[in-house]
Amino acid sequence: MGRIGLFDLEKHFAFYGAYHSNPINILIHTFFVWPILFSTLLLVYFTPSFFDFPSGFDHGHGLILNLGFVLTVIYSLFYICLDKKAGSLAALLCFLCWVGASLLAQHLGFSVAWKVGLAAQLFCWTGQFIGHGVFEKRAPALLDNLVQAFLMAPFFVLLEVLQSSLDYEPYPGFRSTVEARISANIQEWQESKNKKIS
């Protein structure tokens, strides 16, 4: 049932899950990951547009086809390729973040939007590092695989919420397979940590 390579959801989820097994750290990430994505989209709102609407079509809606839009499309398509159901919900949330961040950025203006965006980034990243240092007692995933950590974080959080609240699985047996891989990854990490100590 699982896919291979870039679209191997089990592999991605097990990698990310091995760094997020503590319930408090998972809760911290649940509340801070999507705001990081939102505030990133707020910050990149001010990048140049790749396409200008012809006059008469731009109704001052504030939606610009720029880097924020491109990131939204990339994240959305990647999530849908990983799992059609949860990925479609994640894609919808990504587009809502893009629209919301665009409208907020247009309303606030460059200076205030950047201050708000940077403050949100600082607050959310600090919370996540505290989650890893105090509760998980393991460095964040981004230190081992930056791209995978950034790309998977919003989807991981959403899938965690869907699994815990609705008992959702992308396919039967997904949870048990991933939990076994997470346990193996954690055990391997602990063994390598113990070797470095001895």
C-alpha positions in Angstrom: 0.0 0.0 0.0 2.9 2.4 0.8 4.8 4.3 -1.9 8.5 4.5 -2.4 11.0 7.4 -2.6 9.8 11.0 -2.3 6.2 10.0 -1.8 6.8 7.3 0.8 4.5 8.6 3.6 5.5 5.8 6.0 9.2 6.8 5.7 8.5 10.5 6.1 6.1 10.0 9.0 8.4 7.6 10.8 11.4 10.0 10.3 9.4 12.9 11.7 7.7 10.8 14.4 11.0 9.6 15.7 11.8 13.2 16.7 8.3 13.8 18.1 7.3 11.0 20.4 6.7 13.0 23.6 3.1 14.0 24.0 3.9 17.5 25.2 6.3 18.1 22.4 3.6 16.9 19.9 1.1 19.2 21.5 3.6 22.1 21.2 4.1 21.4 17.6 0.3 21.0 17.0 -0.1 24.6 18.1 3.1 26.2 16.6 3.8 24.5 13.2 0.8 25.9 11.2 1.4 29.4 12.6 5.0 29.1 11.4 3.7 28.4 7.9 1.2 31.2 8.1 3.8 33.7 9.3 6.2 32.6 6.6 3.6 33.3 4.0 3.0 36.6 5.7 6.7 37.5 5.3 7.0 36.3 1.6 3.9 38.2 0.6 6.1 41.1 -0.3 8.2 39.2 -2.8 7.7 40.2 -6.5 4.7 38.8 -8.4 5.4 36.2 -11.1 2.3 37.3 -13.0 0.4 40.6 -13.1 -3.3 40.5 -13.6 -4.4 42.5 -16.6 -6.0 45.8 -15.7 -9.7 45.3 -15.0 -9.1 41.9 -13.4 -7.3 43.1 -10.3 -10.0 44.0 -7.9 -7.6 44.9 -5.1 -8.1 41.5 -3.4 -4.4 41.4 -2.3 -3.7 37.9 -3.7 -0.4 38.0 -5.5 1.0 35.1 -7.5 4.4 35.3 -5.9 6.8 33.1 -3.9 4.1 32.5 -1.2 1.7 31.2 -3.9 4.4 28.9 -5.3 5.2 27.5 -1.9 1.5 27.0 -1.3 1.1 25.0 -4.5 4.3 22.9 -3.9 3.2 22.0 -0.3 -0.4 21.3 -1.4 0.6 19.1 -4.4 3.1 17.2 -2.3 0.6 16.5 0.5 -2.0 15.3 -2.0 0.5 13.0 -3.6 1.3 11.6 -0.1 -2.4 10.9 0.8 -5.4 12.0 -1.2 -7.8 12.5 1.7 -5.6 14.1 4.4 -3.5 15.7 1.7 -6.5 17.4 0.2 -7.4 18.8 3.7 -3.8 19.9 4.2 -3.9 21.6 0.7 -7.0 23.4 1.6 -5.4 24.6 4.9 -2.3 25.7 3.0 -4.4 27.8 0.6 -6.4 29.2 3.5 -3.1 30.2 5.1 -1.9 31.8 1.9 -5.2 33.8 1.4 -5.3 34.8 5.1 -1.6 35.8 5.2 -2.0 37.7 2.0 -5.0 39.7 3.2 -3.4 40.4 6.6 -0.1 41.5 4.9 -2.0 43.8 2.6 -3.9 45.3 5.5 -0.9 45.7 7.8 1.6 46.9 5.3 5.2 46.0 4.9 6.7 47.3 8.2 4.0 46.0 10.6 3.6 42.7 8.7 7.3 42.0 9.0 7.3 42.8 12.7 4.3 40.6 13.3 5.7 37.8 11.1 9.1 37.8 12.8 7.6 38.0 16.3 5.4 35.0 15.4 8.4 33.1 14.0 10.5 33.8 17.1 7.7 32.8 19.5 6.8 29.6 17.6 10.4 28.5 17.0 11.3 29.1 20.6 8.3 27.0 21.8 9.4 24.2 19.5 13.0 24.2 20.6 11.8 24.2 24.2 9.6 21.2 23.3 12.6 19.3 21.9 15.1 20.3 24.6 12.9 20.0 27.7 10.4 17.3 26.8 11.6 15.3 23.8 15.3 15.5 24.9 16.3 15.2 21.3 17.5 17.7 18.7 14.8 18.8 16.2 14.4 16.9 12.9 15.5 19.9 11.0 19.1 19.4 12.2 19.2 16.0 10.4 17.1 16.8 7.3 16.1 20.4 6.9 14.0 20.0 3.7 12.1 17.0 5.0 11.5 18.6 8.4 10.1 21.9 6.9 8.1 20.2 4.2 6.6 17.5 6.4 5.9 19.4 9.6 2.5 20.8 8.7 1.3 17.5 7.3 2.7 15.5 10.2 0.8 17.7 12.7 -2.4 17.4 10.7 -2.1 13.7 10.4 -1.3 13.4 14.1 -4.5 15.3 14.9 -6.6 13.2 12.4 -5.2 10.0 13.9 -5.7 10.9 17.5 -9.2 12.6 17.1 -10.7 10.6 14.3 -8.6 7.4 14.3 -7.7 8.2 10.6 -5.3 6.0 8.7 -4.3 6.7 5.1 -4.7 2.9 4.6 -5.3 0.0 6.9 -2.2 -0.9 9.0 -0.5 2.5 8.4 -0.4 3.4 12.1 1.0 0.1 13.3 3.6 0.0 10.6 4.7 3.5 11.3 4.8 3.1 15.0 7.1 0.1 14.6 9.4 2.1 12.4 9.3 5.0 14.8 10.2 2.7 17.7 13.1 1.2 15.6 14.4 4.7 14.7 14.3 5.8 18.4 16.0 2.6 19.5 18.7 3.1 16.9 19.2 6.7 18.0 19.4 5.7 21.7 22.0 3.0 20.9 24.1 5.4 18.9 23.8 8.0 21.7 24.9 5.4 24.2 27.9 4.4 22.1 29.1 8.0 22.0 28.8 8.3 25.8 30.8 5.1 26.5 
